[in-house]
Amino acid sequence: MDKLYLSHEVPYRPDPADRPAPAHTTHKIRARWFQARESWPWRESDVDLLNAERARAAAEVPAAPEQARWLPVGPSNIGGRMTCAVVHPDNARRIWAGAAGGGVWQSDDGGETWETTWHDEQSLNIGALAIDAAGTLYCGTGEANLSADSHPGVGLFRSTDGGASWHLLAPAATTGLPRRIGALVVDPANPRRLFVGGVRHSDGGGTGLFTSADGGLTWARVPIIGQPYRCHDVQLRDGRVYVTIDAQGVHTGIWRSVDGGGTWQHLTAGLPSGDRFIRTSIAIAPSAPDVLYALMGAPGVPSRVVGPFRSDNGGDTWKSVGGPHFADERQMNYNNTIVVHPEDPDQVLCAGVDIHRTADGGRTWTKVTDWRADRGKPDYAHADNHRLVMPRSEPGLVYALNDGGMDVSEDAGRTWRNRSTGLATNMFYDLAVAQTNGDVIGGGAQDNGTLVTGDGTADGYFELTGGDGGWIVIDPGNVNHLFSTWQNMNIARFRSDGAKLVTPPESEEARKKIWMVFVAMDPDETTTLFCGSRRVWRTTDDGDHWEPVSAEFDDSPISAIEVSRGDSDRIYVGTENGAVHRSTDGGDTWSGNLASTLLPSRMITRLESRPDDADVVFATVANTGGHHVFRSDDGGLTWTDVDGGRLPDVPFSSIAIPAAHPNRVYVCCDVGVFVSEDGGGRWANLTGNLPTVMVVDLVYHEQDRTLTAATYGRSIWRLDVD
């Protein structure tokens, strides 16, 4: 088979200015992309709808005749986004960690190896974990990090057997708990007393601080102020309760209760006015409970650091201890965490994109990690830290949960090592498999760049390009000729003679409006490629030169491009607004919108034509509230609804049609994979043993007769289908 000879180096890692910074507002380009895909015109995706449609599909769509036993194919050596962790009270190496979209994972050796029992729970979106002195575990679902893809959950789970099994203790639908739980605490003096803090992204639903006095069976919202607010952190010590809230105004800040939550005091002495900061993390020194530290984020983009601040009297007064050190730190509404050494109140670690350390109570600081350093170096830890944990039972041990899995320090934060082996939690946007070698798998992953393996092993992946990896295209006849992309329309070309940045000369303003650029290769002339901003770009010399070959189709980015295998002069294009356009002359001229009123005017996520007939084309549509798979037999002039309400009413993302079986159609969506053997006449459920995560892309391998699926939260899976 054709071997992959590409370098494991990272030739194109985006400059910090190009990194997508999740903003306090959710109306940025990344947010608009996810909204268009998942929930338009609403901000929030409906997790209850997903579960209902998953159950309906399991009951009503017959299972495929073959046993759908999917196998994980990695990456298992490069972790995806992790949000939280807790350690066993008596064993600092026994740890449970939560993934943003991949469930709860457990390690008994400090992260050297991992395993998970989370697979088919109603939500694998994890926001917070807690453990009591007896070892009872609690898990708050839904991510509260305020990014566009911080997906909601279903409530609070509990495990009484060390994480071997879990049950939904407090459903958000009936208890009113937040759909995104970012703070979770068990009262050490009374394990029946629980505190939950969370946020919401849209009107309605729970937000703020909630408390339970009966072990989580019933809940009450704590009215700290007389309006809705976000609660980002909760800390308990010696009968005092500290919470941080964001009320988008003067009530934002740190609040304290000394009577168990009955009354509250806004701690303001020495702190900025509440309208000057937003999300805040707080930490109490275990060895000196009157010593507190707070790390605050500033409003706006890119959400700089306010502080940090220190109090030596339980929060009565505060002083700034950051100085100019944190001037370059950012994204504090997304990555914001702080922790104090268990035995030394002057040793503190706090983190945003990178991790910072003080050993003198904040008088001086050192940036101890650099996300741009080479992997494996002692100062490398992945960017975007969401939780720092320092176990009391092993001072000096530090766990950092971030967008690249987990990094660990054994010397109180001075040096670091990544421990993500086995954490198959990557969140993929796109997938490619080399047709000349099915062991070559690549995909664009959230904040982990384009990840590629050349030997098909789950632990053999490496980062080809950085940033948020987008579309990857591999030459169907040459595994060492491929293109990868990252946010804002950046494209890199890889060949045996080297790598080159081949981004089209679109205007900077237009590029900033493109979250992920779709790229398609001519199957016959593989130096001819197409990509899209709000217009179509074409290269005929392998990316060295690009030219725009269409006007802007509508006021939205191009979301799908298909160059037909049956006739490469036939090209189909879809947009986020739901339009479909066609060229019959290789891109020289284009039709008007052919979508018709049958298609629901929502994002076209994929267009795929039959390998033997360019006139037969299928379209998948995102969002909810309608049907999602359509077929045209006349080149897009007229369309037929082949979904018919038989398939789940959830976003559909991709299509695969085998050349050997041109009447077979595979489609994937947010609740699984489905197949039709008669071109869409009848459907069977091929989801099988896949975890309950979004399936975002499919590739059929013609020689190996396998179907490979990329997920948003549980990496990549593969199924033998013939």
PyMOL commands that set and color helices and strands:
alter all, ss='L'
color gray80, all
select helices_A, chain A and resi 16-18+29-38+47-60+172-175+274-276+508-511
alter helices_A, ss='H'
color red, helices_A
select strands_A, chain A and resi 71-74+82-88+91-99+103-107+115-116+126-131+137-141+155-159+167-171+180-186+194-199+208-212+220-221+230-237+240-246+253-257+265-267+280-284+292-297+305-311+319-320+337-340+348-351+355-358+366-367+385-389+398-402+405-409+417-418+432-433+441-445+449-453+461-465+469-474+482-486+490-495+498-501+519-521+529-532+536-539+547-548+558-563+571-575+580-583+604-610+613-621+629-632+640-641+652-656+665-669+672-676+684-685+695-701+706-711+716-720
alter strands_A, ss='S'
color yellow, strands_A
deselect
rebuild
show_as cartoon
